[in-house]
Amino acid sequence: MRRYLSVLSPNVPPWGYAAFLIMALGWVHVVPKFWVFLGGAACLLAISGLGLSVVVGWAGEVSLASAALVGTSVYLTGYMVRGDGLDLPFLVGLGAGMAVAAALHAFAALATAKLSGIYVMVLTLGLQVTIERTVFSVSKLTGGSEGVYLSRPSFLGMHFDSDTSFYYLCFGVLAMVVVFLTLFRQSRHGRAMLLVRTNREAAAAVGISPWRYKILAFVISGLCLGLAGAMTAPLYRSPPTLLQYLSFASLFLLAVPVTAGSESLIAVIVVAFAFTMTPALLEEMSLRLSPNIVGGVGLLAGTYIGARGIGGAILDRLRDRRERATLAAAGLLGTTVELRDGREPTVIDTTPAGRPARRTRPARVPAGAAATNGGELVPAPAGGLASVLSSGGGLTLPPRPV
């Protein structure tokens, strides 16, 4: 149980997670059905974004074949479960879609043994175009211009025909993906993958194969993309058109992890919901905005903020607040020590970088202290800095830089 509780970040208070869970489960009962449908689509976009986060954020590579892999899973799963196809159970079609997407992504990762960076990007773009010209051209698989109908799945007597019940299914699957990825990142394999991204030569020096972990990152990403595609088929009841899975759509999917950053998985989910809901919200106000423009703005913003994205920037602020609260509770936030012999006060700056120090009452050190070249030396009692400042004891203070 403790291992699963480690999924929760200590920088977020428990009430924050409780409020998030209540909102995630309850908002669907107070909005029209159209927004509930968009909520399910946002969950699936978040799953795709989380999969790309493994490649972009953890492995340090870029994949431009994500839209083609999602589309392949959509059409393959739809063909396997619909009546005019193979008419197999949904779980079988879901497993097949995930397996094919993972295999294709792993094939693209084979080149990382010798190549990286721009070459892998071009290779995955070639995979995207190849799938568009081959898989998407099979009308029996995609349904062609006639269109096909898919029924939503049912498990253990539970039916997910309504938009609300299917949203809960998508949200539950999304939660399981978050737990899996968090536990994987905390495992030795996850730490090894992060080391490969940070320093490939150092990873190889300690016995970690960069090539194997690059392939593993692409496989995990492919599984997530295949999962999102397999659940997209019953979400729309009729598979979407091919235009939604062309090469430009890969840039839109890539914008989710780039905007959110690789620091927080929750940030990826929030960005996915924002990308899905923003165009619909603007349309309610008679303002039309293409989702591709939202994705483009996200790419620019993520590039400007840096590799850690919006999620990393928010977590930095939360960590600063937590450190400031700890220092303030110990009485060590921006403490000033003033000497009585007429010399200038010396400040112990314990405020985190980038934050202004709070004004605190100066602590006076009694006269008679001996002076040294490096600072002011007074005999210090046991108990650390807090006892020094409260009891009037002594401490060595380094001179402040000019």
GIVEN-V192243 format. One line per field, one symbol per residue. phi: phi as a letter, one per 20 degrees, with the letter a starting at -180 (. if undefined). psi: psi as a letter, one per 30 degrees, with the letter a starting at -180 (. if undefined). burial: I if it has 16 or more other ideal C-beta (glycine too) atoms within 10 Angstrom, else O. A space follows every 50 residues. Layout:
# GIVEN-V192243
phi->???
psi->???
burial->???
This chain:
# GIVEN-V192243
phi->.ffffffffffdfgffffffffffedffeccffgffffffffffffffff ffffffeedmdcdddffffffgfgffffffdffedeldgfffffffffff fffffffffffffdcamffffffffffgffffedffeeffeenmefncdc effcclnedcfffffffffffffffffffffffffeffffffffffffbf fffffeneegfffffgffffffffffffffefgffemcgfffffceffff ffffffffffnefcffffffffffffegffffffemdebfgfffffffff fffffpfemffffffffffffffffffffemdemfdddeeenfffddeed eggndffffcffdeeffnfedcferddcgdffonfffffeemfdaedfff fe
psi->eeeeffekkffklefeeeeeeeeefffffgllfeeeeeeeeeeeeeeeee efeeeeeefglkkggeeeeeeeeeeeeeefflegbfhlleeeeeeeeeee eeeeeeefffffefllbeeeeeeeeeeeeeeefdeffjffeffafeklkk kllkkhfkkheleeeeeeeeeeeeeeeeeeeeeeefleeeeeeeeeeeje eeeefggkjeeefeeeeeeeeeeeeeeeeefeefefekkllfffgleffe eeeffefeeelgekeeeeeeeeeeeefeeeeeefghjkkkfeeeeeeeee eeeeeaffaeeeeeeeeeeeeeeeeeeeefggjhkkjkkfgflkkkkjjg klkgkkkkklkkkkkllgkkklffakkkkkllfaeeeefefgallkjkkk k.
burial->OOOOOOIOIOIOOOOOOOOOOOOIOOOIOOOOOOIIIIIIIIIIIIIIII IIIIIIIIIIIIIIIIIIIIIIIIIIIIIIIIOOIOOOOIOOIIIIIIOI IIOIIIOIIOIIOOOIOOOIIOIIIOIIOOIIOOIIOOOOIIIOOOOIOI OIIOOOOOOIOOIIIIIIIIIOIIOOIIOOIIOIIOOOOIOIIIIIIOOI OOIOOOOIOIIIIIIIIIIIIIIIIIIIIIIIIIIOOOIIOOOIIIOOII IIIIIIIIIIIIIIIIIIIIIIIIIIIOIOOOOOOOOOOOIOOIIOOIIO OIOOIOOIIIIIOIIOOIOIOOOIOOIOOOOIIIIIIOIOOOOOOIIIOI IIOOOOOOOOOOIOIOOOIOOOOOOIOIOOOOOOIOOIIOOOIIIOIOOO OO
